[in-house]
Amino acid sequence: MTTHSLLLFSAVSLGLIIVPGPLILLTISTALQFRFNGAIWLTLGSVTSGAIKAVLAMTGIAALLQLNPVLLSGLQGVGALYLLWLAWQLSRTTDEKQTPTATAINHATKRQLYMRGLFSALANPKGILFFAALFPQFIDSEHALWSQTLTLMLIFSSIEITVMLLYAAATVWLNRSMGVLNGGKLVGQRITPMVLLLLSIMMFWELFAPIMVE
């Protein structure tokens, strides 16, 4: 790969990642609830999911999903149900339950946030098709496939981490500037299940919209 192709890939990746979507909203709500520390662990989970999808895309799983739409739909349905279940679980959090501060997040909370980011991003298998379509555009067939895949994956992950944590930092800064720290935590508690519910609805819509049109 040339320097030009790497710069072009970086620009394309930045353009795709920086647009606010459900995962960005999830990062913002996590930053409100658990501060910047919590957003770090959610982001690491999301980035891990991206790396897994990229590897699966380059191993031929994407081709299998394209050839078997039923399998793709089944995986997407399971993912949507998981997000729906997770949204319901989080919505049961009572107002009296104290939210940990950034300095009080324990290992269990870190693990929960990491897994939330991981599985929320993994829930939609179409991400595998996305990487299968994006990466080959920048891979030189005359050089080693996996070394180039690793390079692209590291670039994409680095940009994703940077963008998501910038959103988190801006959220924490604005929250502190407005002096609504405790209110921000409550807002975060409300927004997180709503974002997960939105993700679930979007995935169900993708599944059933074609059937409804027919």
C-alpha positions in Angstrom: 0.0 0.0 0.0 1.2 3.5 -0.8 1.2 6.5 1.5 -1.5 8.0 -0.7 -3.8 5.0 -0.3 -3.3 5.0 3.5 -4.1 8.7 3.7 -7.2 8.1 1.6 -8.3 5.2 3.8 -7.8 7.3 6.9 -9.9 10.1 5.4 -12.7 7.7 4.4 -12.6 6.1 7.8 -12.7 9.4 9.6 -15.7 10.5 7.5 -17.6 7.3 8.3 -16.8 7.3 12.1 -17.2 10.9 13.0 -20.9 11.1 11.9 -22.9 10.7 15.1 -24.7 7.4 15.2 -26.2 5.0 17.8 -22.7 4.0 19.1 -21.7 7.6 19.4 -24.9 8.3 21.4 -24.1 5.3 23.6 -20.7 6.7 24.2 -22.2 10.1 25.2 -24.7 8.5 27.5 -21.9 6.4 29.1 -19.8 9.5 29.6 -22.7 11.3 31.3 -23.3 8.3 33.6 -19.7 7.1 34.3 -17.6 10.0 33.2 -14.6 9.7 30.9 -13.2 6.6 32.6 -16.4 4.6 31.8 -16.4 5.8 28.2 -12.9 4.4 27.8 -14.0 0.9 28.6 -17.1 1.1 26.4 -14.9 2.4 23.5 -12.4 -0.4 23.9 -15.3 -2.9 23.7 -16.6 -1.3 20.5 -13.1 -1.2 18.9 -12.6 -4.9 19.8 -15.8 -5.7 18.0 -14.6 -3.8 14.9 -11.3 -5.8 14.9 -13.3 -9.1 15.2 -15.5 -8.1 12.3 -12.6 -7.0 10.1 -10.8 -10.4 10.7 -14.0 -12.3 10.0 -14.5 -10.3 6.8 -11.1 -11.2 5.5 -11.5 -14.9 6.3 -14.4 -15.4 3.9 -17.3 -15.2 6.4 -18.6 -12.2 4.6 -18.9 -14.2 1.4 -20.8 -16.9 3.4 -23.2 -14.3 4.7 -23.8 -12.9 1.3 -24.5 -16.3 -0.1 -26.8 -17.2 2.8 -29.2 -14.3 3.5 -31.2 -16.5 6.0 -28.1 -16.9 8.1 -27.4 -13.1 8.0 -31.0 -12.3 8.9 -30.9 -14.9 11.7 -27.8 -13.4 13.3 -29.2 -9.9 12.9 -32.4 -11.0 14.6 -30.5 -12.5 17.5 -28.5 -9.3 17.8 -31.6 -7.2 17.8 -33.2 -9.3 20.5 -30.0 -9.1 22.6 -30.0 -5.2 22.4 -33.7 -5.2 23.3 -33.0 -7.4 26.4 -30.1 -5.2 27.4 -32.2 -2.0 27.1 -34.9 -3.6 29.3 -32.3 -4.6 31.9 -30.7 -1.2 32.0 -34.2 0.5 32.2 -34.9 -1.3 35.4 -32.2 0.7 37.2 -33.9 2.7 39.9 -33.4 6.4 40.5 -32.1 5.6 44.0 -29.3 3.4 42.7 -26.2 5.5 43.0 -24.0 5.8 39.9 -20.3 5.3 40.4 -18.1 8.3 39.9 -15.2 8.2 37.5 -12.8 7.4 40.3 -15.1 4.8 41.9 -15.6 2.5 38.9 -14.6 -1.0 40.0 -13.4 -3.9 37.9 -16.9 -5.3 37.6 -18.2 -2.1 36.2 -15.3 -1.8 33.8 -16.0 -5.3 32.6 -19.7 -4.6 32.2 -19.0 -1.4 30.1 -16.4 -3.2 28.0 -18.9 -6.1 27.3 -21.7 -3.6 26.6 -19.5 -1.9 24.0 -18.4 -5.2 22.5 -21.8 -6.9 22.2 -23.7 -3.7 21.2 -21.3 -3.3 18.2 -21.2 -7.1 17.5 -25.0 -7.3 17.5 -25.2 -6.2 13.9 -23.4 -8.7 11.6 -23.7 -6.4 8.6 -20.5 -4.7 9.9 -18.7 -7.8 8.6 -20.0 -7.0 5.1 -19.0 -3.4 5.6 -15.3 -4.3 6.2 -15.4 -6.8 3.4 -16.5 -4.0 1.0 -14.1 -1.3 2.4 -10.8 -3.1 3.0 -10.3 -4.6 -0.5 -10.4 -1.2 -2.1 -7.1 -0.3 -0.4 -5.3 -3.7 -0.4 -2.6 -4.3 -2.9 -2.9 -7.9 -4.3 0.8 -8.1 -4.9 1.6 -7.9 -1.2 0.8 -10.0 1.9 -3.0 -9.9 2.6 -2.8 -10.2 6.4 -0.1 -7.6 7.0 -2.2 -5.1 5.0 -5.4 -6.0 6.8 -3.7 -5.5 10.2 -2.4 -2.1 9.1 -5.9 -1.0 7.9 -7.5 -2.4 11.1 -5.0 -0.5 13.3 -5.7 2.7 11.4 -9.4 2.3 11.6 -9.3 1.4 15.3 -7.1 4.3 16.2 -9.4 6.7 14.5 -12.4 5.1 16.1 -10.9 5.4 19.6 -9.8 9.0 19.0 -13.3 10.1 17.7 -15.3 8.3 20.4 -13.1 9.6 23.2 -13.3 13.1 21.9 -17.0 12.9 22.0 -16.8 11.5 25.6 -14.4 14.3 26.7 -16.6 17.0 25.1 -19.6 15.5 26.9 -17.9 15.5 30.3 -16.6 19.0 29.8 -20.0 20.4 28.8 -21.6 18.6 31.6 -19.2 20.1 34.1 -19.4 23.5 32.5 -23.2 23.6 32.9 -22.9 22.4 36.5 -25.4 19.5 36.2 -23.1 16.6 37.2 -25.7 14.6 39.1 -28.4 15.5 36.6 -26.1 14.4 33.9 -25.8 11.0 35.5 -29.6 10.6 35.6 -29.8 11.7 31.9 -27.1 9.1 31.1 -29.1 6.4 32.9 -32.2 7.4 30.8 -30.4 7.7 27.5 -28.4 4.5 27.5 -31.4 2.1 27.3 -33.1 4.4 24.8 -30.1 4.2 22.5 -30.0 0.4 22.8 -33.7 0.3 22.1 -33.1 2.5 19.0 -30.4 0.2 17.8 -32.7 -2.8 18.2 -35.6 -1.1 16.4 -33.3 -0.1 13.5 -32.1 -3.7 13.1 -35.6 -5.1 13.2 -36.6 -2.5 10.6 -33.8 -3.6 8.3 -35.1 -7.2 8.7 -38.8 -6.7 8.2 -39.0 -3.6 6.0 -38.4 -5.6 2.7 -41.1 -8.0 3.7 -43.6 -5.2 4.5 -42.8 -3.6 1.1 -43.6 -6.8 -0.7 
